[in-house]
Amino acid sequence: MMYKTEQRNILLSFLKENPDHMFSVRQIEEALSEKNISRSAVYRNIAELEAAQKIKRCTKNGCREALFQYYDSTSCRTHIHLSCKNCGKIFHLEGKAADNFVSEVEQSDGFEISRGETVIVGVCRDCRQ
């Protein structure tokens, strides 16, 4: 039998290995099925990791299920994210494009964007080809 800490480490390792994807609890449970981690253990550890700001909860348009993604403190918290609605990959909006977008919204609407919490949904280059 695994200890709760070991289950949490396995779950966090899985999410760290897939930082450009968001997963539902069901998908996480399936991916970790060989590790004998139950759905209740996934839910419990997801809650703890979310509270510790190691992962973040997201939703996709048209989907009721919560999705979870590894939240790297050094890069994700300072980037706007682009989410492909076809393949599920997550990308960082980099450099001047992000700065220009944030500046334009702040100047035109007076709205301050929280970069690390912002997700723009669309279709990535690979899926469009």
C-alpha positions as a Markdown table, in Angstrom:
| # | Residue | x | y | z |
|---|---|---|---|---|
| 1 | Met | 0.0 | 0.0 | 0.0 |
| 2 | Met | 1.3 | 3.4 | -0.9 |
| 3 | Tyr | 1.5 | 6.3 | 1.4 |
| 4 | Lys | -0.4 | 9.5 | 0.6 |
| 5 | Thr | 2.9 | 11.4 | 0.0 |
| 6 | Glu | 4.1 | 8.8 | -2.5 |
| 7 | Gln | 0.8 | 9.0 | -4.4 |
| 8 | Arg | 1.1 | 12.8 | -4.5 |
| 9 | Asn | 4.6 | 12.5 | -5.8 |
| 10 | Ile | 3.6 | 10.1 | -8.5 |
| 11 | Leu | 0.7 | 12.4 | -9.6 |
| 12 | Leu | 2.9 | 15.5 | -9.6 |
| 13 | Ser | 5.6 | 13.7 | -11.5 |
| 14 | Phe | 3.1 | 12.6 | -14.2 |
| 15 | Leu | 1.8 | 16.2 | -14.5 |
| 16 | Lys | 5.4 | 17.6 | -14.6 |
| 17 | Glu | 6.3 | 15.2 | -17.4 |
| 18 | Asn | 3.3 | 16.5 | -19.4 |
| 19 | Pro | 3.4 | 20.3 | -18.8 |
| 20 | Asp | 1.8 | 21.2 | -22.1 |
| 21 | His | -1.4 | 19.2 | -21.5 |
| 22 | Met | -4.5 | 19.5 | -19.3 |
| 23 | Phe | -6.0 | 16.3 | -17.8 |
| 24 | Ser | -9.3 | 15.4 | -16.3 |
| 25 | Val | -9.3 | 13.3 | -13.1 |
| 26 | Arg | -10.5 | 10.3 | -15.3 |
| 27 | Gln | -7.5 | 10.8 | -17.7 |
| 28 | Ile | -5.1 | 11.0 | -14.8 |
| 29 | Glu | -6.6 | 7.9 | -13.2 |
| 30 | Glu | -6.3 | 6.0 | -16.5 |
| 31 | Ala | -2.7 | 7.2 | -17.0 |
| 32 | Leu | -1.7 | 6.1 | -13.5 |
| 33 | Ser | -3.7 | 2.8 | -13.4 |
| 34 | Glu | -0.5 | 0.7 | -13.3 |
| 35 | Lys | 0.5 | 2.6 | -10.1 |
| 36 | Asn | -2.7 | 1.5 | -8.3 |
| 37 | Ile | -3.9 | 5.0 | -7.5 |
| 38 | Ser | -7.6 | 5.2 | -7.0 |
| 39 | Arg | -9.9 | 7.9 | -8.2 |
| 40 | Ser | -10.5 | 9.1 | -4.6 |
| 41 | Ala | -6.7 | 9.3 | -4.1 |
| 42 | Val | -6.4 | 11.3 | -7.3 |
| 43 | Tyr | -9.1 | 13.8 | -6.2 |
| 44 | Arg | -7.6 | 14.1 | -2.7 |
| 45 | Asn | -4.1 | 14.7 | -4.0 |
| 46 | Ile | -5.3 | 17.1 | -6.8 |
| 47 | Ala | -6.9 | 19.2 | -4.1 |
| 48 | Glu | -3.7 | 19.3 | -2.1 |
| 49 | Leu | -1.5 | 20.1 | -5.1 |
| 50 | Glu | -3.9 | 22.8 | -6.2 |
| 51 | Ala | -3.9 | 24.4 | -2.7 |
| 52 | Ala | -0.1 | 24.3 | -2.8 |
| 53 | Gln | -0.2 | 26.0 | -6.2 |
| 54 | Lys | 1.7 | 23.2 | -7.9 |
| 55 | Ile | -1.1 | 22.6 | -10.4 |
| 56 | Lys | -3.9 | 24.7 | -11.7 |
| 57 | Arg | -7.6 | 24.0 | -12.5 |
| 58 | Cys | -8.9 | 24.9 | -15.9 |
| 59 | Thr | -12.0 | 24.4 | -17.9 |
| 60 | Lys | -12.5 | 24.2 | -21.7 |
| 61 | Asn | -15.4 | 25.7 | -23.6 |
| 62 | Gly | -18.2 | 23.1 | -23.9 |
| 63 | Cys | -16.6 | 20.8 | -21.3 |
| 64 | Arg | -18.1 | 20.5 | -17.8 |
| 65 | Glu | -15.1 | 18.5 | -16.5 |
| 66 | Ala | -12.4 | 20.3 | -14.6 |
| 67 | Leu | -8.9 | 19.9 | -16.1 |
| 68 | Phe | -5.6 | 20.1 | -14.4 |
| 69 | Gln | -2.2 | 21.2 | -15.5 |
| 70 | Tyr | 1.2 | 21.4 | -13.9 |
| 71 | Tyr | 1.9 | 25.0 | -12.9 |
| 72 | Asp | 5.6 | 25.7 | -12.9 |
| 73 | Ser | 6.3 | 28.6 | -10.6 |
| 74 | Thr | 9.2 | 30.0 | -12.6 |
| 75 | Ser | 7.6 | 30.1 | -16.1 |
| 76 | Cys | 3.8 | 29.5 | -16.0 |
| 77 | Arg | 3.0 | 32.2 | -13.5 |
| 78 | Thr | 4.4 | 34.9 | -15.7 |
| 79 | His | 3.0 | 33.7 | -19.1 |
| 80 | Ile | -0.3 | 33.9 | -20.9 |
| 81 | His | -1.2 | 30.4 | -22.0 |
| 82 | Leu | -2.5 | 29.4 | -25.4 |
| 83 | Ser | -4.6 | 26.2 | -25.4 |
| 84 | Cys | -5.3 | 24.2 | -28.5 |
| 85 | Lys | -8.9 | 23.0 | -28.5 |
| 86 | Asn | -8.1 | 20.1 | -30.9 |
| 87 | Cys | -5.0 | 18.4 | -29.4 |
| 88 | Gly | -5.1 | 19.9 | -25.9 |
| 89 | Lys | -1.5 | 21.2 | -25.9 |
| 90 | Ile | -0.7 | 24.3 | -23.9 |
| 91 | Phe | 1.8 | 26.9 | -25.1 |
| 92 | His | 3.2 | 30.1 | -23.6 |
| 93 | Leu | 2.5 | 33.3 | -25.4 |
| 94 | Glu | 6.0 | 34.7 | -25.6 |
| 95 | Gly | 7.9 | 38.0 | -25.9 |
| 96 | Lys | 6.6 | 41.0 | -27.6 |
| 97 | Ala | 3.3 | 39.4 | -28.6 |
| 98 | Ala | 2.3 | 38.9 | -24.9 |
| 99 | Asp | 3.6 | 42.3 | -23.9 |
| 100 | Asn | 1.7 | 44.1 | -26.7 |
| 101 | Phe | -1.5 | 42.2 | -25.9 |
| 102 | Val | -1.3 | 43.0 | -22.2 |
| 103 | Ser | -0.4 | 46.7 | -22.9 |
| 104 | Glu | -3.2 | 47.1 | -25.5 |
| 105 | Val | -5.9 | 45.6 | -23.1 |
| 106 | Glu | -4.6 | 47.7 | -20.2 |
| 107 | Gln | -4.5 | 50.9 | -22.2 |
| 108 | Ser | -7.8 | 50.5 | -24.1 |
| 109 | Asp | -9.9 | 48.9 | -21.4 |
| 110 | Gly | -8.1 | 49.7 | -18.2 |
| 111 | Phe | -8.2 | 46.0 | -17.4 |
| 112 | Glu | -5.1 | 44.5 | -15.7 |
| 113 | Ile | -4.5 | 41.0 | -17.0 |
| 114 | Ser | -3.3 | 38.3 | -14.6 |
| 115 | Arg | -0.8 | 36.6 | -17.0 |
| 116 | Gly | -0.4 | 33.2 | -15.2 |
| 117 | Glu | -4.1 | 32.7 | -14.9 |
| 118 | Thr | -5.0 | 33.7 | -18.5 |
| 119 | Val | -5.7 | 31.0 | -21.1 |
| 120 | Ile | -6.6 | 31.9 | -24.7 |
| 121 | Val | -8.3 | 29.0 | -26.6 |
| 122 | Gly | -7.8 | 28.4 | -30.3 |
| 123 | Val | -6.2 | 25.9 | -32.7 |
| 124 | Cys | -2.4 | 25.4 | -32.8 |
| 125 | Arg | -0.2 | 25.5 | -35.9 |
| 126 | Asp | 0.2 | 21.7 | -36.0 |
| 127 | Cys | -3.6 | 21.1 | -35.9 |
| 128 | Arg | -4.3 | 23.7 | -38.6 |
| 129 | Gln | -2.0 | 22.0 | -41.1 |
